[in-house]
Amino acid sequence: TRTRFHAGGSTTFRQAAKKRGLEPDECYCLGAKKEFPDLAIEVVITSGLVNKLDIYQGLGVREVWQWQSGQFSIYHLRSTGYELVESSELLPALDLKLLASYVKPEEQFDAVI
């Protein structure tokens, strides 16, 4: 099936009523554009994602992908909070291990002049 993506990049999202806000590394709305994304992607280099998950939950972000140490961890929003799951429920046909094999941040320096 075809899915329409609306990229939000690293847009800052705020919900004034709940005094919540954050800026994901990447984010996407699936289908129609919305106030808050369906999918947020966080690249974790030094600190964890735990505190951010509470904020994402308050914003209603359905799925958060964490990239750390060469692999993705997928968190899907349930009524009780985020659950760590094996694969994306938003994009179930996506092979995350294959996708991870294309993410090679250590090779970024080869492009620097």
KEDONU-643733 format. One record per atom (N, C-alpha, C, O): x, y, z. Coordinates in steps of 0.001 Angstrom, whole numbers, padded with zeros to 6 digits, always signed. Example, Ala and Ser with C-alpha at 12.3 -4.5 7.8 and 13.67 -1.06 7.14 Angstrom:
# KEDONU-643733
+013190-005690+007800
+012300-004500+007800
+013200-003300+007800
+014236-003319+008465
+012850-002250+007080
+013670-001060+007140
+012900+000030+007870
+013409+001138+008039
# end
This chain:
# KEDONU-643733
+000827-001187+000000
+000000+000000+000000
+000869+001248+000000
+002028+001213+000415
+000304+002334-000464
+001030+003601-000507
+000644+004434+000701
-000529+004516+001066
+001629+005044+001310
+001400+005907+002467
+001962+007281+002161
+003116+007400+001748
+001175+008303+002354
+001639+009678+002151
+002340+010146+003426
+001796+010033+004524
+003563+010677+003261
+004344+011195+004378
+004439+012706+004270
+004634+013250+003183
+004302+013372+005387
+004554+014808+005470
+005689+014975+006470
+005494+014778+007670
+006872+015335+005985
+008040+015461+006852
+007984+016759+007637
+007676+017818+007091
+008283+016663+008916
+008326+017840+009772
+009742+018186+010176
+009974+019205+010828
+010707+017332+009788
+012097+017577+010154
+012268+017663+011647
+011727+016840+012385
+013011+018647+012102
+013230+018826+013540
+012449+020036+014040
+012996+020914+014708
+011178+020065+013708
+010276+021132+014133
+010068+021082+015642
+009977+019998+016217
+009993+022232+016281
+009671+022276+017711
+008160+022212+017858
+007427+022999+017260
+007708+021255+018670
+006278+021094+018933
+006001+021479+020370
+006716+021069+021285
+004950+022275+020563
+004579+022706+021914
+003083+022566+022083
+002307+022774+021150
+002697+022208+023295
+001289+022193+023663
+001175+023072+024895
+001458+022639+026012
+000759+024305+024681
+000759+025309+025746
-000097+024898+026937
+000297+025123+028081
-001248+024308+026691
-002153+023953+027791
-001506+022976+028762
-001769+023024+029963
-000664+022094+028248
-000010+021110+029113
+001434+021482+029415
+002144+020735+030089
+001871+022640+028914
+003241+023114+029115
+004256+022047+028707
+005186+021732+029450
+004055+021507+027523
+004939+020474+026999
+005517+020942+025669
+004873+021668+024912
+006735+020511+025408
+007329+020822+024126
+008650+020106+023953
+009326+019791+024933
+009019+019850+022715
+010302+019239+022394
+010535+019319+020905
+009654+019718+020143
+011725+018936+020498
+012111+018993+019095
+012729+017658+018702
+013872+017385+019070
+012001+016815+017961
+012573+015537+017531
+013656+015759+016477
+013721+016821+015858
+014502+014752+016278
+015505+014846+015219
+014845+014793+013842
+015272+015486+012919
+013818+013981+013708
+012996+013904+012499
+011587+013545+012929
+011397+012938+013983
+010606+013910+012133
+009232+013528+012446
+008398+013511+011178
+008730+014163+010188
+007307+012752+011225
+006454+012592+010052
+004998+012471+010459
+004669+011855+011473
+004134+013065+009656
+002695+012821+009731
+002393+011820+008627
+002840+011998+007494
+001656+010790+008934
+001261+009802+007934
-000166+010090+007518
-001041+010283+008362
-000401+010117+006218
-001725+010482+005716
-001825+011994+005644
-001072+012633+004910
-002740+012565+006393
-002953+014017+006391
-001997+014718+007348
-001523+014124+008317
-001717+015997+007063
-000922+016806+007991
-001726+017020+009263
-002950+017153+009225
-001020+017052+010395
-001659+017212+011696
-000870+018217+012526
+000228+018623+012148
-001437+018610+013652
-000737+019528+014544
+000523+018885+015111
+001561+019536+015225
+000428+017603+015467
+001564+016862+016015
+001807+015631+015149
+000860+015079+014588
+003057+015191+015029
+003369+014078+014125
+002862+012729+014650
+002585+012562+015837
+002752+011783+013726
+002446+010400+014088
+003712+009670+014517
+003674+008801+015387
+004831+010031+013899
+006096+009340+014107
+007189+010354+014417
+007368+011331+013689
+007916+010115+015499
+009078+010942+015843
+010297+010032+015887
+010214+008893+016347
+011423+010537+015409
+012671+009774+015422
+013689+010549+016237
+013931+011732+015995
+014279+009869+017203
+015289+010462+018080
+016607+009715+017908
+016647+008489+018006
+017673+010447+017656
+019012+009881+017612
+019632+010143+018972
+019834+011294+019361
+019931+009072+019692
+020442+009198+021057
+021949+008981+021038
+022435+007914+020660
+022679+010013+021452
+024133+009923+021493
+024620+009821+022930
+025460+008978+023242
+024103+010669+023803
+024591+010659+025187
+023508+010370+026211
+023727+009572+027122
+022350+010994+026086
+021319+010817+027112
+020182+009964+026574
+020016+009822+025363
+019410+009404+027476
+018329+008506+027097
+017083+009217+026622
+017030+010444+026537
+016087+008416+026316
+014838+008887+025747
+013732+008940+026779
+012661+009475+026493
+013952+008401+027973
+012885+008194+028947
+012082+009457+029221
+010855+009407+029132
+012701+010580+029547
+011961+011803+029848
+011200+012323+028635
+010112+012878+028784
+011749+012155+027449
+011086+012634+026241
+009832+011824+025934
+008874+012366+025384
+009819+010546+026277
+008637+009727+026006
+007408+010281+026715
+006310+010249+026159
+007572+010782+027919
+006446+011386+028640
+005893+012587+027875
+004680+012783+027806
+006784+013382+027308
+006351+014558+026550
+005675+014130+025253
+004621+014655+024893
+006286+013170+024550
+005661+012662+023326
+004269+012105+023613
+003343+012306+022827
+004123+011409+024734
+002817+010865+025107
+001803+011992+025297
+000670+011897+024824
+002208+013056+025985
+001321+014197+026194
+000903+014876+024902
-000175+015465+024822
+001759+014792+023888
+001450+015375+022580
+000661+014407+021695
+000142+014800+020650
+000572+013150+022112
-000176+012160+021341
+000565+011584+020152
-000063+011107+019207
+001902+011618+020179
+002697+011046+019094
+002560+009523+019166
+002898+008912+020180
+002068+008920+018095
+001713+007502+018121
+002904+006562+018200
+002807+005492+018802
+004040+006949+017592
+005190+006047+017601
+006476+006859+017666
+006603+007897+017016
+007430+006373+018461
+008736+007014+018592
+009793+005964+018279
+009797+004873+018849
+010690+006315+017359
+011812+005441+017040
+013059+006051+017658
+013337+007239+017493
+013794+005227+018363
+015058+005662+018961
+016190+004966+018214
+016209+003741+018099
+017130+005759+017708
+018316+005210+017049
+019470+005348+018023
+019836+006459+018408
+020045+004220+018424
+021165+004250+019364
+022016+003005+019154
+021499+001895+019022
+023305+003207+019126
+024270+002107+019005
+023982+001208+017806
+024092-000014+017900
+023614+001813+016683
+023441+001053+015458
+022144+000291+015306
+022031-000566+014429
+021159+000586+016145
+019876-000108+015995
+018712+000776+016415
+018877+001755+017143
+017537+000406+015938
+016311+001111+016287
+015607+000413+017440
+015569-000815+017507
+015053+001204+018341
+014104+000730+019347
+012799+001441+019028
+012778+002657+018833
+011715+000684+018974
+010420+001221+018554
+009476+001250+019746
+009268+000235+020410
+008909+002416+020010
+007954+002591+021108
+006614+002990+020502
+006519+003986+019785
+005574+002199+020798
+004240+002495+020272
+003339+002926+021420
+003338+002308+022485
+002575+003987+021197
+001715+004551+022233
+000488+003675+022462
-000250+003353+021531
+000290+003302+023710
-000891+002560+024155
-001658+003458+025117
-001215+004570+025408
-002783+003002+025607
-003572+003811+026553
-002829+004011+027869
-003107+004968+028591
-001894+003128+028192
-001141+003215+029449
+000234+003850+029283
+000961+004005+030264
+000600+004216+028068
+001913+004797+027808
+002586+004067+026659
+001940+003313+025932
+003881+004290+026496
+004607+003670+025391
+005020+002251+025739
+005426+001951+026862
+004901+001389+024737
+005336-000002+024859
+006447-000235+023847
+006317+000126+022677
+007546-000841+024302
+008634-001216+023405
+008144-002400+022571
+007759-003432+023121
+008158-002250+021242
+007653-003291+020347
+008760-003730+019388
+009774-003047+019241
+008554-004865+018745
+009562-005438+017846
+009630-004739+016493
+010700-004653+015890
+008488-004238+016016
+008465-003598+014705
+007456-002453+014720
+006621-002351+015619
+007550-001613+013725
+006655-000465+013633
+005226-000918+013371
+004978-001746+012494
+004303-000376+014129
+002893-000648+013877
+002327+000356+012878
+001287+000107+012269
+003001+001479+012708
+002588+002457+011698
+003032+002029+010301
+002326+002258+009319
+004202+001410+010223
+004774+000963+008947
+005174-000508+009081
+006365-000820+009085
+004204-001413+009189
+004505-002814+009494
+005333-003537+008434
+006011-004512+008758
+005300-003098+007197
+006063-003766+006139
+007523-003316+006093
+008325-003904+005368
+007874-002292+006851
+009236-001760+006829
+010187-002674+007597
+009954-002975+008768
+011248-003109+006942
+012273-003948+007567
+013285-003022+008253
+014159-002452+007601
+013153-002883+009559
+014002-001942+010298
+015459-002385+010355
+016350-001539+010419
+015723-003679+010333
+017116-004143+010314
+017780-003770+008995
+018948-003384+008966
+017035-003887+007913
+017568-003476+006614
+017793-001969+006591
+018833-001505+006123
+016832-001206+007091
+016984+000242+007163
+018208+000619+007995
+018970+001508+007614
+018397-000051+009123
+019541+000236+010000
+020869-000012+009289
+021862+000657+009573
+020886-000965+008373
+022134-001256+007661
+022552-000104+006741
+023712-000026+006334
+021615+000787+006415
+021927+001946+005572
+022281+003190+006381
+022745+004182+005818
+022071+003147+007671
+022384+004290+008531
+023798+004092+009052
+024048+003227+009892
+024717+004898+008546
+026124+004747+008917
+026701+006108+009268
+027428+006694+008466
+026389+006625+010461
+026843+007973+010803
+028355+008135+010816
+028850+009246+010628
+029107+007050+011035
+030561+007185+011072
+031133+007554+009712
+032271+008016+009639
+030381+007366+008637
+030860+007700+007306
+030582+009146+006919
+030977+009572+005833
+029913+009910+007777
+029632+011312+007480
+030914+012107+007280
+030955+013025+006461
+031942+011769+008011
+033176+012539+007971
+033886+012415+006629
+034701+013269+006279
+033586+011362+005876
+034195+011200+004566
+033771+012311+003605
+034481+012599+002641
+032623+012933+003860
+032113+013972+002967
+032611+015368+003330
+032378+016320+002585
+033284+015496+004450
+033749+016807+004902
+035035+017177+004175
+035967+016377+004089
+035074+018397+003655
+036277+018858+002940
+037059+019777+003842
+038109+020283+003446
# end
